């Protein structure tokens, strides 16, 4: 029997789940990209819980949780872009999954779902930021049809690059 995959919109009680998946994902994905001090700061689960409680209470962004056999595995958030120069674009703010199921297609399922949601919300263009050194994620985005732009910015001791896609 196959695994049961479900994606649902986040709700008020999801802050702990969102924070856990984000911080655990960051520990696995960025441990060679960010300094130990920065990684410790950005993976403080209590700080992440506060952030998600604020996002949920103020209804900011469009968040989703993907479960495998009812166990939370992947989260994603999107909204209109936060970048003033990219007016008219939506932005994938995050897509994080627990490392125990990387490479099994669940990220693609989530990406397809949120791209449909973005398109249904009336956007025809989407952008995202990714660490330049995060080759695994960059390959994933490229396989999803995202195209590297010339835009980049500094985040802590690392560089982020922008990818865009027409929907």
C-alpha positions as CSV (number, residue, x, y, z in Angstrom):
1,X,0.0,0.0,0.0
2,X,1.3,3.5,-0.9
3,X,1.8,6.4,1.4
4,X,-1.0,8.8,1.9
5,X,0.0,12.3,1.0
6,X,-2.1,15.3,2.1
7,X,-1.5,19.0,1.7
8,X,-3.6,21.5,3.7
9,X,-3.5,25.2,4.5
10,X,-1.9,26.1,7.8
11,X,-4.2,27.1,10.7
12,X,-3.8,28.7,14.1
13,X,-2.5,25.6,15.9
14,X,0.4,24.9,13.5
15,X,3.1,27.2,14.8
16,X,5.0,24.4,16.6
17,X,4.9,22.1,13.6
18,X,6.0,24.8,11.2
19,X,8.8,25.9,13.5
20,X,10.0,22.3,14.0
21,X,10.1,21.5,10.2
22,X,11.8,24.8,9.4
23,X,14.5,24.6,12.0
24,X,15.3,21.0,11.4
25,X,15.4,21.5,7.7
26,X,17.8,24.5,8.2
27,X,20.1,22.4,10.4
28,X,20.3,19.7,7.7
29,X,20.4,21.9,4.6
30,X,22.5,24.9,5.7
31,X,25.1,23.4,8.1
32,X,27.9,23.9,5.5
33,X,26.5,27.3,4.3
34,X,26.0,29.4,7.4
35,X,28.3,29.8,10.4
36,X,27.6,27.8,13.5
37,X,26.6,30.9,15.3
38,X,24.2,32.0,12.6
39,X,22.8,28.5,12.2
40,X,22.2,28.3,16.0
41,X,20.5,31.7,15.9
42,X,18.2,30.9,13.0
43,X,17.3,27.4,14.2
44,X,16.2,28.5,17.7
45,X,12.8,26.7,17.7
46,X,11.3,29.0,20.3
47,X,12.1,32.1,18.1
48,X,10.6,30.3,15.1
49,X,7.5,29.4,17.1
50,X,7.0,33.1,17.9
51,X,7.4,34.0,14.2
52,X,4.9,31.5,13.1
53,X,2.4,32.4,15.9
54,X,2.6,36.0,14.6
55,X,2.2,35.0,10.9
56,X,-0.8,32.8,11.8
57,X,-2.5,35.3,14.2
58,X,-2.1,38.1,11.6
59,X,-3.0,35.9,8.7
60,X,0.2,36.8,6.8
61,X,1.1,34.8,3.8
62,X,-0.2,31.5,2.4
63,X,1.2,28.6,4.3
64,X,0.8,24.9,3.7
65,X,1.8,21.6,5.4
66,X,2.3,18.4,3.5
67,X,1.9,15.2,5.6
68,X,2.9,11.6,4.8
69,X,0.6,9.1,6.5
70,X,-0.6,12.0,8.7
71,X,2.9,12.9,9.8
72,X,4.0,16.4,9.0
73,X,7.0,16.4,6.6
74,X,7.1,19.6,4.4
75,X,6.0,23.2,4.7
76,X,5.8,26.0,2.2
77,X,4.8,29.7,2.4
78,X,4.2,32.2,-0.4
79,X,2.9,35.7,-0.7
80,X,3.2,38.7,-3.0
81,X,6.9,39.6,-3.4
82,X,8.7,41.4,-0.6
83,X,11.1,42.9,-3.2
84,X,10.1,46.4,-4.4
85,X,11.8,45.9,-7.8
86,X,9.7,42.8,-8.6
87,X,6.2,44.3,-8.6
88,X,3.6,41.9,-9.8
89,X,5.5,38.8,-8.7
90,X,4.6,36.4,-6.1
91,X,7.4,35.0,-3.9
92,X,8.0,31.5,-2.5
93,X,9.2,32.6,0.9
94,X,10.1,29.0,2.0
95,X,9.7,25.4,1.1
96,X,11.3,23.2,3.8
97,X,11.2,19.5,4.4
98,X,12.6,17.0,6.9
99,X,15.8,15.4,5.5
100,X,14.6,11.8,6.1
101,X,12.5,12.0,3.0
102,X,14.6,14.2,0.7
103,X,14.8,13.0,-2.9
104,X,11.5,11.0,-2.8
105,X,9.4,13.5,-4.8
106,X,7.5,15.1,-1.9
107,X,9.0,18.6,-2.6
108,X,7.8,18.3,-6.2
109,X,4.3,17.5,-4.9
110,X,4.4,20.6,-2.6
111,X,5.9,22.8,-5.3
112,X,3.2,21.8,-7.9
113,X,0.5,22.5,-5.3
114,X,1.7,26.0,-4.3
115,X,2.4,27.0,-7.9
116,X,-1.2,26.1,-8.7
117,X,-2.3,28.1,-5.7
118,X,-0.2,31.1,-6.8
119,X,-1.6,30.9,-10.3
120,X,-5.2,30.6,-9.0
121,X,-4.6,33.7,-6.9
122,X,-4.0,35.6,-10.1
123,X,-0.2,35.8,-10.3
124,X,1.6,34.9,-13.6
125,X,5.2,35.2,-12.2
126,X,6.9,33.8,-9.2
127,X,10.3,34.4,-7.7
128,X,12.4,33.0,-4.8
129,X,15.7,33.4,-3.1
130,X,18.1,30.5,-2.4
131,X,21.6,30.3,-1.0
132,X,24.1,30.3,-3.9
133,X,25.9,27.4,-2.2
134,X,22.7,25.3,-1.8
135,X,23.3,23.2,-4.9
136,X,20.7,20.6,-4.0
137,X,17.9,23.2,-3.7
138,X,19.1,25.1,-6.8
139,X,19.0,21.8,-8.9
140,X,15.5,21.2,-7.5
141,X,14.3,24.7,-8.5
142,X,15.9,24.4,-12.0
143,X,14.1,21.0,-12.5
144,X,10.9,22.9,-11.6
145,X,11.5,25.4,-14.4
146,X,12.9,28.3,-12.4
147,X,15.6,30.4,-14.1
148,X,18.6,32.0,-12.3
149,X,18.6,35.8,-12.6
150,X,21.5,38.2,-12.1
151,X,20.1,39.4,-8.7
152,X,21.8,38.4,-5.5
153,X,22.0,39.7,-1.9
154,X,23.9,39.0,1.2
155,X,22.3,37.0,4.1
156,X,24.6,36.6,7.1
157,X,27.9,35.2,5.8
158,X,26.3,33.8,2.6
159,X,25.0,35.0,-0.7
160,X,21.4,34.4,-1.9
161,X,20.6,34.3,-5.6
162,X,17.2,35.0,-7.1
163,X,15.3,32.5,-9.4
164,X,12.1,33.4,-11.4
165,X,9.5,31.5,-13.3
166,X,6.5,32.4,-15.5
167,X,3.3,30.5,-14.6
